Amino acid sequence: MGDDQELLKLLDFYKMKQLLGLVQKRLDGLNLIDAINNRTENTNLLNEALEDIWFSFVKVGEAEMILADAAKIKCKKQEKLWSEILILKTRNL
């Protein structure tokens, strides 16, 4: 029992906490990369979630179509931007 107490005195718990934080950060980065690389899995989950949803579209006028197209273009730009940010962020890990 006395040997255990002496070993505990030799451990640097502050340094161990720092190392644990580094390991957790690296694992988070690797998990993010893995999630990005598994796009088919994400697509399958999305398809399953949307499987039971019914959409109904009614044309009201040309103005609504123009607004919808503009919103769609903005969404695509944002999606591209976020993809680029994620790729850059994963490269920095």
N, C-alpha and C positions, 0 to 999 in steps of 0.2 A: 504494500500500500504506500509506503514511503517513497518508493521509486516513481510511482505515478505522480505524486505531488511535485517531485523534482522535475519531471518531464514537463508538467504543466507550466512550471515557472520558466522553462526555456522557450516555450512557444510565444511567438509574437502575434497576438490576436488582431492587432491593428493591421499588420501586413497581410494576414490571412483574409481579413475582411476586404481589403483592397484587391487582392487576387481574385476573390470570389466575384466581386463586382466586374472585373475585367472579363472573367470567363462568362458571366451572364450576358454581358454586352456583346461579346463575340458570338455566343449561341443565338441571341436575338437576331443578329445580323445574318447568320447562316440560315435561320428559320425563315427570315424575310426573303432571302435569295431562293430558298427552296419553294416558298409559296409563289413567288413570281414565275419560277420555272414550271410550276404545275398549273399552267393556265387551263389545260383541258379539264382538270379536276374542278377548278373554279367555275368553268363554263357548265359542266355537268350539274353542279350544285345550283347554279342560276336557272338552268333549264328545268330542273325539278321544282324549284320554287315557283316558277312561272307557269308550270304545267296546268294548274287548276284555275288560272286567272283568265277571265274572258274580257276581251277588249271590244269596245264598240266605238266606231268613228262615224261622225256625222259631219258632212261638209256644210258649213254655214255660209262661208263666203271666201273670196280670194285673200282677204286681209289676214284671216286666221292661218291660212296656208303659208303666207309669207312669214308671219311671226314664228310659226312652227319650224320652218326651214332655218330661220336665223338662230333660233334656240338650239336646233340640232347642230348647226355649224359651231356655235359656241361650246357646246358640250364636247364635240369631237376635239376642238382645240385644247380644252381643259384636260381631257383624257390623255392626249398626246403629251402635254406639258407635265402632268403628274407621272406618266410613264418614264419620261426623261429624267425627272427628279429622282424617282426611285432607282433608276439604273445608276445615276451618278452617286447616289447615297450608298448603294451596295458596293460600288467600286472603292469608295473611301473606307470601307470597313476593313 
